[in-house]
Amino acid sequence: MSAMQSRAARLETILGQAFSPILLRIEDDSARHAGHAGAQPGGETHYNVMLVSESFLGMDRVARSRAVHAVLEGEFSTGMHALALTLRTPEEAAAFLDREKSSG
């Protein structure tokens, strides 16, 4: 993977290969954390990730988070500071969307 590639693009590649997601959304949230711990002038330190994958079937929330952190270890060692993770199975994502529709 190229260092010239944005971190978000690298995250997309790594997570895509590891989890074959049905849905993957990556948002660079670094600007909102300027001046906070781990923030760097160039950004690319804080991310929100929404990942829906069959890979999470049978895994609890902690196991899912650990799996994502394990595949992104290299990114943490090169300046990524924080991830806000939403990790769901397809069934959980569908149930969430159904609840959103019925409450809206």
N, C-alpha and C positions, 0 to 999 in steps of 0.2 A: 504494500500500500504506500502511496506517495505521501510524503510529508507536505507537498504542495497542495494536496487535496484538502478541502475543509474537513474539520473534525466531524461535522454533521454528515458529510458524505461517507467518511470512514465508518461512522457508527451505523449508517444505513447498510453498508456493505457487510460489515461484521455481523450485525444482528440478522440481516437477511439470510446469510449463509448458515448461521447457527440455529435459527428458529423457523425458517421458511414461513414467515408471517403472512397471515391473511390481511392484516392491517398493520402498518407501521407508520407512525407519525413522530417526527423528531423536531423539537423546537429549541433553538438556541435562546436560552433565557438569561444569558450572561449580563446583558445591559441592565436588567433589574437588580443585579447583585453587585454593581459597581461599588467599590469601597468596602465590600464585605470580605470575610475570610475566603481565601482561595481565588478571588477575582484577580484577573490580570488585564493590563491595558488593552491587549488585542482581543479580549473576549475568549470565546470558545472554551469556557470553563464550567458553565452551568447549563444543564439540559433537562427538558421535559420529554419523556418518551412514553408513547402509547403503543403497546405491542399486543396484538391478538394472534395467538398461535395454538395449534393442536399440541405443540410440544409441552404445554403447561398442564395438560390433562393429568390428573392424579397428583399434582404438586400443590403444596400449600403456598401461601403468600411468601413466606420466608425462603422456601426452596426456589421459587421462581426468581426472587430478587438475587439470591446467591448465584443462580445460573447466569443471569444477565451480567452481574458484576464480574464473574469469572471470565466470561468471554471478552469483557471490556477492560481487563486488567492492564493491558498495554496502554490504553488511553488514559487511565488514571495515573500511570507512571510517567506520562508525558504532559501533564498539566490539567487534565480534566479534574474538576474538583467535586462536582455534585450532580446527581441524577435524581429527578423526581419520576418515579416509575408507576405506570398503570399497566398491569400485566394480566391479561384475561384469556380464557379459552374462548373459542367461537360461541359456545353456548352461553357463557357468562356475558359476553358482549351483546348478544342478541337479547338476552333477558334485560340487560341494562337499558338498551334502546327501547324495548317495549315499555318499560317503566317510565322512561322519559316521555314517550308519546302519550301515555295514559295520564300523566300528571300535568301535561302541557295544555 
